[in-house]
Amino acid sequence: MASTAAKTERITILGTPQFKAFLTGEAKREGISVSELIRRRCQNRQQERDEDLLLSLAEEVRTATENAQRALNKGLHDAEQALAELSRGA
């Protein structure tokens, strides 16, 4: 029978004693293991990048919408002018 537990792999990193102390202190302050601290911080970074991308895309949509609105308004204005000229000439 296959196990439903998440598969994990060990990751070994090297750092200074000060870096290890920093990680240990941060993990203790948050009440989690160093491994969980690293997982959460890395996942948060990805979420931040995703949010930045969404904000950028939203800004592009806003700009495109404003440009489209200006083009439509100009088209309507030009059409109204053409109709007015036709009315005067008829």
Helices and strands as residue ranges (DSSP letters): H 17-30, H 34-89
